[in-house]
Amino acid sequence: MDTLTGFQRDLLYIVAGADHPSGQDVSDELEGYYGAEINYGRLYPNLDELVEAGFVEKGELDRRTNYYEITDAGLEAIQRRREWEDQYVDLSLL
């Protein structure tokens, strides 16, 4: 997780929180969060890097649409990241 960009971490969180999202589903969520259009030339190469890193699996819904699913390694990476963040952020202060 420490080698991922912030954008890739956001992708990982979205995939983890959704049930087999398509690339379009992921894009829609990001656009809602960022308030800006997400370029497909940025989205899909970053999703592919998460697949190559073993954090996400890619499957096929139909001939035109892929879905993404978090792996155990992806969940573990999120857990480690959250533990690391928790040592710096005291949620009771929020």
Buried (B, 14 or more C-beta within 10 A) or exposed (E): BEEBEEBBBBBBBBBBEBEBBBBEBBBBBBEEEEEEEBEEEEBBEBBEBBBEBEBBBBEEEEEEEBBBBBBEEBEEBBEEBEEEEEEEEEEEEE
